[in-house]
Amino acid sequence: MGCASARYVSKQGDSGVVAIPSNTNSPPFRYRQEAEELMRKHVGPDFEIVDEREVVTGSRVMNNQETQTQMTPNKKQPNMPGERISTNGMVTSTNTTEYQITYRKRGATGGGASTIQPAGGTVPARSPQP
């Protein structure tokens, strides 16, 4: 994770989305605290969290290869050693993710949950209230 920290994904007037590498607040990675500081900086201390989730941001592909050399008899030139080289490989792919928090200023109008979309996906539709 290196130098990763909280960052804005998007900012509107009274709302936005903040991303952190993971939803933790344990030392030395106080990502949640950093995210809340960014939210306060943007909309003030009276904010509410509308949605939060882990979002897939890409993938990481690893290609591991192992080459082995074996000494074998040389049928064409018996006085010279022969060798057989074999290479085996494995490719693995894993998703890279980040944790996104959608927030808004408490009591803000026009920036409701249905209009804020985290960068990595959409906010699920809410059922109508009776």
Beta strands, then each sheet from edge to edge (+ up, - down):
strand 1: 7-11
strand 2: 15-20
strand 3: 47-72
strand 4: 82-105
sheet 1: 1+ 2- 4+ 3-
end
